[in-house]
Amino acid sequence: MRLLSLCGPLLFDCARGTETSSTCANTRALKAAGLPVGTAAYLLVAATMSFRCDSGGASGDTSVDSTIGDNISSTADHVTGRLSNQTEMKIDCTVCDKKYSPSGSVQVHLHTHSEEKPFACTVCNKKFSLKSNLRVHLRTHTREKPFECTVCHKKFSTSSYLHVHVRTHTGEKPFECTVCNKKFSASSSLRVHLRTHTGEKPFECTVCNKTFSCSSHLHEHLRSHTGEKNFECTVCNKEFSSSSSLRVHLRTHTGEKPFECTVCNKAFSRSSHLHVHLRTHTGEKPFECTVCNKKYSQSGSLQAHLRTHTEEKPFECTVCNKAFSRSDSLQAHLRTHTGEKPFECTVCNKAFSRNDSLQAHLRTHTGEKPFECTVCNKTFSSSSYLHVHLRSHTGEKPFGCTVCNKAFSCSSHLHVHLRSHTGEKP
């Protein structure tokens, strides 16, 4: 028998081997206490414990102190308690107070605070503070995705990405905003969201100094400077600067509209389009013009409106050089050159180059006239007709003839008048 000291208690090694363990009362006590036995088995015992191994005595002598079984059993409980306390111990990081179990993890974690990055990628030379981060990064080169979702079989390069993804199936959102109580499935999403409350934008473009609330938005923005488009549509080969833009584009081929309005069940291909649409039900118009205080339900409409004050027309036709204040107005104008009329009436099959023209036309079938004059209460089937009519009250004539300076309240009247100078006959 040998006794080894360990922090006060004694470490006992039954050195007789397993072949004699059946004749050793001490070993039988070990078994009774639920502890391992054999040449490699150790037991913490109290330093004051009276202990005698009978395997060193005469053959067949199995005598043992009467209290040995109770002593070993109580010691086993004591050891179990000590080990349990050890497993519950946590070591605080001295930099960020994050807690780690005493397994050396804190030492690895400390590398994230130091500027030391000893692990370099052999492909692009990018450096990392942790070897595990390098391993994950290498998968961006190899495109390896070893972690697969058992529900939809989507694959991921890291287990953490998979864990977050699984919550899209379970609906679990364990991370809650302490300001507005909104919940998120990933802690990173919560961190980005909190910046909407603080206004923090820590990621800055080194080219134009524009700042962003999350790094992914910055990376996507940088491609607007480099012209890089790494994401290609497998259907039409159109290229995009971000994977999210490609995903949205693919829905134009599949017709998928996964975002549905809970009020009228109208579906949309993009969540942002649904959010804008919901304002048609709530009447919310959060975007206000600083010049005339007119309000809009979406920022794009406000930006287009502001150009009516600045007279800016940044969108120019490459065919006739006509300029427009809105990109959608340019797209509609281009169809006057191509002859394209993609919007067709389901009643009479008449086709139009603009969707708003189709909507106005449909009202000729339904008789609907939703636009009412606030002066005389006359109603119209389109907003443009109402705008022209309002000039009959204001006397405004914004369309002037460049030949004789005669002015008109609508552009169509000017076009008719111009023929009196040109001699053109329609």
C-alpha positions in Angstrom: 0.0 0.0 0.0 1.2 3.6 -0.7 -0.2 6.9 0.6 0.0 10.0 -1.5 -0.8 13.5 -0.1 -3.3 15.7 -2.1 -4.2 19.1 -0.5 -4.5 17.7 3.0 -6.4 14.5 2.5 -4.6 11.3 1.5 -4.6 9.5 -1.8 -4.8 5.7 -1.4 -3.6 3.3 -4.1 -4.6 -0.3 -3.7 -1.5 -1.7 -5.4 -2.4 -5.3 -5.2 -4.1 -5.4 -8.6 -7.5 -6.6 -9.7 -6.7 -10.3 -9.3 -6.8 -10.0 -5.5 -9.4 -7.3 -5.2 -12.0 -9.8 -4.3 -10.1 -10.8 -1.1 -9.4 -7.2 -0.1 -11.9 -5.8 2.4 -10.8 -2.3 1.6 -11.5 -2.8 -2.1 -14.9 -4.3 -1.2 -15.6 -1.1 0.8 -14.6 0.9 -2.3 -17.1 -1.0 -4.4 -19.8 -0.5 -1.7 -19.1 3.3 -1.8 -19.6 3.3 -5.6 -15.9 4.1 -6.3 -13.6 2.5 -8.9 -11.2 -0.2 -7.9 -8.0 -1.8 -9.3 -4.4 -0.8 -9.6 -5.4 2.5 -11.2 -8.1 3.4 -8.7 -7.6 6.2 -6.1 -9.5 7.3 -3.1 -9.4 10.5 -1.2 -9.5 9.7 2.5 -9.2 11.8 5.6 -5.6 12.2 6.9 -6.7 11.1 10.4 -8.5 8.0 9.2 -7.4 4.7 10.7 -6.8 2.4 7.8 -5.3 -1.1 7.4 -5.1 -3.1 4.1 -5.5 -6.8 5.0 -4.0 -7.8 1.6 -0.6 -7.4 3.2 -1.4 -9.9 6.0 -1.5 -13.6 6.1 -3.3 -15.3 3.2 -7.0 -15.5 3.8 -7.0 -12.9 6.5 -9.8 -10.6 5.6 -9.9 -8.6 8.9 -10.4 -4.8 8.6 -11.1 -2.0 11.1 -14.8 -2.0 11.8 -15.3 1.6 10.8 -13.5 1.4 7.4 -16.7 1.0 5.4 -18.4 3.9 7.0 -15.3 6.0 6.7 -14.9 5.3 3.0 -18.6 5.9 2.3 -18.6 9.2 4.2 -15.3 10.2 2.5 -16.8 9.4 -0.9 -19.7 11.8 -0.2 -17.1 14.4 0.9 -15.1 13.9 -2.3 -18.2 14.1 -4.5 -19.1 17.4 -2.8 -15.6 18.8 -3.4 -15.6 17.8 -7.0 -19.1 19.2 -7.6 -18.0 22.5 -6.1 -14.9 22.5 -8.4 -17.1 22.0 -11.5 -19.3 24.9 -10.5 -16.3 27.2 -10.0 -16.1 30.0 -12.6 -13.1 32.2 -13.4 -13.7 35.8 -14.4 -12.0 37.4 -17.4 -10.1 40.3 -15.9 -10.9 42.4 -19.0 -14.6 41.9 -19.7 -15.8 39.9 -16.6 -17.0 37.0 -18.8 -17.0 33.8 -16.8 -15.2 30.5 -17.7 -14.8 27.1 -16.1 -11.3 26.4 -14.7 -10.3 24.4 -17.8 -8.0 26.8 -19.5 -10.8 28.3 -21.6 -10.1 31.7 -20.0 -6.6 31.6 -21.3 -7.8 31.1 -24.8 -10.4 33.8 -24.4 -7.8 36.4 -23.3 -6.3 36.2 -26.8 -9.4 38.0 -28.1 -8.5 41.0 -26.0 -4.8 41.2 -27.0 -3.7 42.4 -30.4 -1.7 39.3 -30.9 -3.0 37.2 -33.9 -0.6 34.3 -34.3 -2.8 32.2 -36.6 -2.5 33.3 -40.3 -4.6 32.0 -43.2 -2.4 30.4 -45.8 -4.7 31.5 -48.6 -5.3 35.2 -48.0 -3.0 35.9 -45.0 -5.8 37.1 -42.8 -4.8 36.7 -39.2 -6.7 35.5 -36.2 -6.2 35.4 -32.4 -7.8 31.9 -32.0 -6.9 28.8 -34.0 -10.6 27.9 -34.0 -11.5 31.1 -35.8 -8.9 30.3 -38.4 -10.5 26.9 -39.0 -13.9 28.5 -39.5 -12.4 31.1 -41.8 -10.7 28.5 -44.0 -14.2 27.2 -44.8 -14.9 30.5 -46.7 -12.2 29.3 -49.1 -13.1 25.7 -49.2 -16.9 26.4 -49.1 -17.1 23.5 -46.6 -20.4 23.4 -44.7 -20.2 20.4 -42.3 -23.2 21.3 -40.1 -26.6 20.4 -41.6 -30.1 21.2 -40.4 -32.1 18.1 -39.8 -35.3 19.8 -40.7 -34.6 21.5 -44.0 -31.1 20.2 -44.7 -29.6 23.6 -45.1 -25.9 23.5 -44.4 -23.7 25.9 -42.4 -19.9 26.5 -41.9 -20.2 26.7 -38.1 -22.2 25.0 -35.4 -23.2 28.4 -34.0 -24.8 29.4 -37.3 -26.7 26.1 -37.3 -28.0 26.7 -33.7 -29.3 30.1 -34.7 -30.9 28.8 -37.8 -32.7 26.0 -36.0 -34.6 28.7 -34.0 -36.2 29.7 -37.3 -38.0 26.3 -37.2 -38.7 26.3 -33.4 -39.6 30.0 -33.2 -37.4 30.4 -30.2 -36.2 34.0 -29.5 -34.3 33.9 -26.3 -32.7 37.4 -26.6 -34.9 40.3 -25.5 -34.3 44.0 -25.9 -34.5 45.7 -22.6 -35.8 49.0 -24.2 -38.7 47.8 -26.4 -39.0 44.1 -25.4 -38.5 43.0 -29.0 -37.1 39.5 -29.1 -34.4 37.9 -31.3 -33.2 34.4 -32.1 -29.5 35.5 -32.1 -27.5 37.6 -29.6 -25.8 39.4 -32.6 -29.2 40.5 -33.9 -30.0 41.9 -30.5 -26.7 43.8 -30.4 -27.4 45.3 -33.8 -30.9 46.2 -32.9 -29.8 48.0 -29.7 -28.0 50.4 -31.9 -31.3 51.6 -33.3 -32.0 52.9 -29.8 -28.5 54.3 -29.1 -27.9 55.6 -32.7 -24.4 54.0 -32.5 -22.8 53.3 -35.9 -19.3 52.0 -35.2 -18.5 50.7 -38.6 -17.0 53.4 -40.9 -16.3 53.3 -44.6 -12.6 54.3 -45.2 -13.5 55.6 -48.7 -16.4 58.0 -48.0 -16.6 57.9 -44.2 -20.2 56.7 -44.2 -21.0 54.8 -41.0 -23.1 51.7 -40.4 -24.6 50.0 -37.4 -23.4 46.5 -38.4 -20.3 45.2 -40.2 -22.3 43.3 -42.8 -23.8 46.6 -44.1 -20.4 48.1 -44.3 -19.0 45.1 -46.3 -21.9 45.4 -48.7 -21.5 49.1 -49.0 -17.7 48.8 -49.8 -18.7 46.8 -52.9 -20.4 50.0 -54.2 -16.9 51.5 -54.4 -15.1 48.4 -55.8 -17.9 47.3 -58.1 -17.5 43.8 -56.8 -20.4 41.5 -57.5 -19.7 38.0 -56.2 -23.2 36.6 -56.2 -24.6 35.4 -59.5 -28.1 34.3 -60.4 -28.0 30.8 -61.8 -31.1 31.5 -63.9 -30.3 34.8 -65.7 -26.6 35.3 -64.7 -27.4 38.7 -63.2 -24.8 39.6 -60.6 -25.3 41.1 -57.1 -23.0 42.6 -54.5 -24.7 40.8 -51.6 -26.2 37.3 -51.0 -29.4 38.9 -49.6 -30.0 40.9 -52.9 -29.5 37.6 -54.8 -32.1 35.8 -52.6 -34.6 38.6 -53.2 -33.9 38.6 -56.9 -34.4 34.8 -57.2 -38.0 35.3 -56.1 -38.7 37.2 -59.4 -38.0 33.8 -61.1 -39.8 31.6 -58.6 -42.7 33.9 -57.8 -42.2 33.2 -54.1 -43.8 35.8 -51.8 -43.2 34.6 -48.3 -44.2 37.8 -46.5 -48.0 38.0 -46.0 -50.0 40.9 -44.6 -52.1 39.8 -41.6 -54.8 42.3 -42.4 -55.6 41.7 -46.1 -53.4 38.6 -46.8 -51.5 40.4 -49.6 -48.2 38.7 -50.1 -44.8 40.3 -50.8 -41.4 39.0 -51.9 -39.5 41.3 -49.5 -40.1 42.0 -45.8 -39.4 45.7 -46.4 -42.3 45.9 -48.9 -44.6 44.3 -46.3 -43.6 46.9 -43.7 -44.3 49.7 -46.1 -47.6 48.1 -47.1 -48.7 47.8 -43.5 -48.7 51.6 -43.2 -51.6 51.7 -45.7 -53.6 50.0 -43.0 -52.3 52.0 -40.0 -52.1 55.4 -41.9 -48.6 55.8 -40.5 -46.5 58.4 -42.4 -43.2 58.7 -40.5 -41.2 60.6 -43.2 -41.9 64.3 -43.2 -40.6 67.0 -45.7 -38.6 69.7 -43.9 -39.7 72.2 -46.5 -43.5 71.9 -46.7 -44.2 69.3 -43.9 -45.8 66.9 -46.3 -45.6 63.4 -44.9 -45.0 60.0 -46.6 -45.2 56.4 -45.6 -41.7 55.5 -47.1 -38.4 57.3 -47.3 -38.1 56.7 -51.0 -41.2 58.7 -51.6 -39.9 61.5 -49.4 -36.6 61.6 -51.3 -38.5 61.8 -54.6 -40.7 64.6 -53.2 -37.7 66.7 -52.0 -36.6 66.9 -55.7 -39.7 68.9 -56.5 -38.3 71.5 -54.2 -34.7 71.3 -55.5 -35.7 70.5 -59.1 -33.0 67.9 -59.2 -33.5 65.2 -61.9 -30.7 62.7 -61.5 -32.2 59.9 -63.7 -31.5 60.5 -67.4 -32.8 58.5 -70.3 -29.8 57.2 -72.4 -31.9 57.3 -75.6 -33.3 60.9 -75.6 -31.5 62.4 -72.6 -34.8 63.3 -70.9 -34.2 63.6 -67.1 -36.5 62.5 -64.3 -36.6 63.0 -60.5 -37.6 59.4 -59.9 -36.0 56.1 -61.1 -39.4 54.5 -61.6 -40.5 57.4 -63.8 -37.4 56.8 -65.9 -38.2 53.0 -66.1 -41.7 53.9 -67.3 -40.4 56.4 -69.8 -37.9 53.8 -71.3 -40.9 51.7 -72.3 -42.0 54.5 -74.7 -38.8 53.7 -76.6 -39.1 49.9 -76.3 -42.9 49.7 -76.8 -43.0 47.4 -73.8 -46.4 47.2 -72.1 -46.1 44.6 -69.3 -49.3 45.6 -67.4 -52.4 44.1 -68.9 -56.1 44.6 -67.9 -57.7 41.3 -66.9 -61.1 42.5 -68.2 -60.4 43.8 -71.7 -56.7 42.7 -72.2 -55.6 46.3 -72.9 -51.9 46.7 -72.0 -50.1 49.6 -70.4 -46.5 50.7 -69.9 -47.1 51.7 -66.3 -48.9 50.0 -63.4 -50.6 53.2 -62.2 -52.0 53.6 -65.7 -53.4 50.1 -65.5 -54.9 50.9 -62.0 -56.6 54.1 -63.4 -57.9 52.1 -66.4 -59.4 49.4 -64.1 -61.5 52.1 -62.6 -63.2 52.6 -65.9 -64.6 49.1 -65.5 -65.5 49.5 -61.8 -66.6 53.1 -62.0 -64.6 53.8 -58.9 -63.5 57.5 -58.4 -61.5 57.6 -55.2 -59.8 61.0 -55.7 -62.0 64.0 -54.6 -61.5 67.7 -55.1 -61.5 69.5 -51.7 -62.9 72.6 -53.3 -65.9 71.4 -55.4 -66.1 67.7 -54.3 -65.8 66.5 -57.9 -64.3 63.0 -58.0 -61.8 61.4 -60.4 -60.5 58.0 -61.2 -56.8 59.0 -61.0 -54.8 61.4 -58.9 -53.3 63.0 -62.1 -56.8 64.0 -63.3 -57.4 65.5 -59.9 -54.1 67.5 -60.0 -55.0 68.9 -63.5 -58.5 69.8 -62.2 -57.2 71.6 -59.2 -55.4 74.1 -61.5 -58.9 75.2 -62.7 -59.3 76.5 -59.2 -55.9 77.9 -58.7 -55.4 79.3 -62.2 -52.0 77.7 -62.4 -50.7 77.1 -65.9 -47.3 75.5 -65.6 -46.9 74.4 -69.3 -45.7 77.3 -71.4 -45.2 77.4 -75.2 -41.6 78.2 -76.1 -42.8 79.9 -79.4 -45.5 82.3 -78.3 -45.3 82.0 -74.4 -49.0 80.9 -74.2 -49.5 78.8 -71.0 -51.6 75.8 -70.3 -52.8 73.9 -67.2 -51.9 70.4 -68.6 -49.2 69.1 -70.8 -51.6 67.5 -73.3 -53.1 70.9 -74.1 -49.6 72.3 -74.8 -48.8 69.4 -77.2 -52.0 70.1 -79.1 -51.2 73.8 -79.3 -47.6 73.2 -80.5 -49.0 71.6 -83.7 -50.4 75.1 -84.6 -46.9 76.2 -84.9 -45.4 73.1 -86.6 -48.3 72.4 -88.9 -48.2 68.8 -87.7 -51.5 66.9 -88.1 -52.1 64.0 -85.8 
